[in-house]
Amino acid sequence: MMNLHAPPKPQPLLLQLPSDLALQVTPEQFAVLAAANRDLRLERTATGALIVNPPTGGGSGKRNLSISTQLGVWFEANDTLGEAFDSSTGFKLPNGANRSPDASWVRRDRWEALTLEEQEGFVPLCPDFVVELRSQTDSLKDLREKMQEYMDNGAQLGWLIDPYSKWVEIYRSGKEVQVLDNPSKLSGEVVLPGFTLSLKRIWA
């Protein structure tokens, strides 16, 4: 029988953080926050500052899907080489930061060296390959710093894709950043052999 006098369920409060306010959280606190806010892409810097990334808009969502789909197709045909991940995956980098690239890939031997518990939680390593897709609200400066952080923590290849300017910054381990203006496709090079990302839907 329905209880007509049951108290109403409490409604969640949405916390809006001004851009100049940084909240510091420990790794343990971050894990609890991430578990309680699965609709948000939460990240944590190496110094413990919490970063709240709201859900993307339609434009970024369809571009992200194109990138993940193309990477996924290549992965399914080359699954012995490693594991591919979408934007919901969190990685704990060697410097202590918690990051969630828009797309990423980890070499098979590195993935299998992890315990099952490590594979199921925040993956305690930096991916070999990362993609960051700029949205309208993303700071280019922050994205470039994040890309450099990936490289400093062990990434071998990274793409920073700006669909608004139609250019790509390519990050390679130990090399200068290369900027491509309006490329039609990108190569996975020796890191992801045979992988080619078509940018047709990214630029559309």
N, C-alpha and C positions, 0 to 999 in steps of 0.2 A: 504494500500500500504506500502511495506517495505521501511523504511528509510535507504538508503544506506550510509548516512552520520552520522548515530547515533554513538555517542562516545562509545568505547568498555567499557564493564562493568569492574570495578576494580576487580582485582584478590586478594583473601585473602593472607595475609602474614602469614607464619608459624613461630611461636615464639619458639625457643629452649632455655630452661632454663638449665644452668650448674647446676650440682648437689649441688654445694656449694653456689648457689645464691638463696635466699628466697625472694619471693615477698609477701608483706603484703597486705591483702585486708580486707575490712570490710564485715560484713554479707550482706549488701545491694549490695556492689560491686560484691561479690561472686554470688549472685542470678542473676545479670545481665550477668556475665561471663558464668555461667552454662547454661542460656537460649540461649546465642549466640553460644555456643560450645557444642551442644548436642551429637556430635560424640565422645567427650572426656569425660572420667570419672574424673571430677574435684572433689577434696576434699579440705577441709580447716581445719587446725589444730586449737586447742583451742586458740592458740596465734595469729591466723590470717594468718599463712603462707599458700600460695597457693600450692597445689600439683596437678600436671598434670599427669594423667594416660592415655597413648595412647591406642588405640584399641588393644586387645589381638591378639596373633598369632593363628594359626589353632589348635595347641595342647591344649592351654589353653581354646580356644573357645569350643572345643568338650567336654572337661572335665567340664567346666561350665554348658554346656547344660545338661549333665548327672545329675549333682547335682540338677539343677533347675527342671528338669523333674521329678526326683524321689520325690523331696519335693513337687512339684505340684500335683502329683498323690495322695500322702498322704493328702495334704491339701484339695483336692476335696472331699475326703471321710470323712474328719473331719473339714469341714468348719465352724462348730459352735464353734470350739475352738479358732480360730484366723484367721489372714490373713498372707499369704506368699508373698514374694517379690523377684524379680530378681536383678541382679547387676546394673540395671539402676536407682534404687531407692535411693534417698538421704535422710539421716536422720540428723536432727540437735540435737546433743547430749546435755544433761544438762550442760556440761562444755563449750558449745559454738562451738564445732567442728562440721564440716559437713563431714559425712562419708557415703560411699556406699559399704556395704559388698557384696561379691559375691552372697550370698543368705541369706535370713533372714526371720524371722517370729515374729509376734506380737500377744500377747494374745487378745482375742476378747473384753474383757471389757476395756482394755487400748485403743484399736483402736476406739471403739465406744464412748469413752469419748472425742475424738477429734472432733472439728468442721469440717464441709465439707471443708472449706478453708484450715485447717491444714492438712487434709487428701490429698488434691490435691497438696500441696506445699511440701517443705522439711519437712518431718514428724518430729514434735518436740518431739521426745523421742528416747530412745535407744531400739532397738529390744530385745526381750526376748532371741532369738536364732540367732546366726550369724555364717557364714562360710566365711573363707578367704582361697582362693586357690592360692598357690604360683606359680608365673610364673618365667621364666628364668631371668627376669630383676628385680624381687622383692628382696629387702634386707630383709633377715630373721630377722635382728634386728628391722627394721621398722615394719614388720608384727607382731612381738611379742609385740611391744609397742602398736600397734593398738588393738590387742586382749586384752591386759590388760586395755586399755582405755575403750573398750566395757564393760568389767567386772566392772570397777570402776564406770561406768555410769548406771548400772542397768541390764546388760545382765545376764541371768541365766545359759546359756550353749553356748559354742563356740567351733568351730573346726578350727584349722589351719592345712591345708592339704598340704603336700609337695610331689608332684607326682614324683619328681626326686630321693629323698631318700626313698620314700615309707614309710613315717611315718606320724603320726597324733599327734598333741598336743591338748589335751582336756582341756578346761577351764570351771570350774564350780564355781559358786558364793560361795565365802568364803572358797574355797578349793585349795590345791596345784595343779599345772598343772600336768596332767598325759600324758606320752608319750607312744604311741603304735607303735611298729615296724611291718610294713607290715600287718596291719589288713585286713581282707576280708570284713568287714562290721562295721558300727557304729550304735549305738543305740541312739535314741532321748530321752531315759530315761523318767523321769517324766515330763520333759518340753514339749516334743512332744510324748505323749504316743502312742506306736504302730509304730512309724516311724523307719525304718531301711534303712540306706544308704549303698547300695552295692558299693564297691570300684573297682569292676572288670574293668570297663571302665576308671576309674580314673588312675589306675596303667598301663593300656595298652598303 
